[in-house]
Amino acid sequence: MSSHIEDRWKNYRLKVIPLDAPELQAIECRRAYFAGAQAVIDIALGLTTGSQQAAAKQMRDLKEEVLRFKAQVVAGRA
C-alpha cells in the first residue's frame, strides 16, 4: 500500500505546524490536507472525460488558483 499523501502530510506537518501546537490543531489540519488531496483527485479524474485541451486548460486554471492563494498567504490575507 502506498503512502504518497501521508508522506507529504508528515513533511508539511514538520515544516508548517508548530511542534507544540495542540493535538486537535494537527488533527484538523491533517483532515483538511487529505480533503484537499481528495478534491484534487476528484478534479483529476474528471479531466479524463473531456478533451486533452480542456484538461490542460483546467490544470493551468488550477495552478493559477493555487498561486493566487499563495500570494494571499504571503501578503497576510489568507
N, C-alpha and C positions, 0 to 999 in steps of 0.2 A: 504494500500500500504506500503510495507516495504522500509526501507532506510538504508540497511546494508552498502552499499558502501558510501553513503553520510555521514553516521555517522563516518565511518573510515576516510573519507576525512577531516571532521571537526577536528578530533583528530590529524591527520597528519598536517593540516594547523596550528594548535596551537603549535605543537611541532617543526616544521621544518621551516616554513616560518616566517621571522621576522614580527612582528605585524605592523611595519612601512614600510613594503615593498609596492612598488607601486601596486595599484589595478590590473593593467594589468598583473603583475607577478603572482598574486594569481589566476587570471582568466586562464592564460595559464597553470599554474601548475595543476589546477583543471581539465582542459581539458585533460592534459597528464595523470593524475591519472585515470580518467574514461576511457580513451583509453586503458590504461594498464589493467584495470579491464575487459574491453571488450575482449582484447586479451586472457586473462586467461579463460574467459567464452568460447570463441571460441575453445581454446585448450581442455578444459574440455569436451565440447560437442563432439569433435572429438574423444575423448577417448572411448566414448560409442560404437563406431563402430568396435573396434578391440578386441583382446583378453584381458583378465584380466592381463596377464603377460606383454603384450606390454603396457598397460595403466599404470601399476605400474612402469615399466622402464621409461616411458615418464615423470611421475611425479617425479621420482628420478632425471632425467636429468634436469627438470625444477628447482628443488630445488638446484642442483649443480650450475646451471647457475646464479640463484639469489645470492647464496653465493659467487660466483666468483665476481659478480658485487659489492656486499657489501665489499669484500676485497679491490677492486679497490677504492671504495669511502673512506674507512678507510686510505688507502695509499695515498690518494690525487690524484689519477689518473683518477677518473671519477666524 
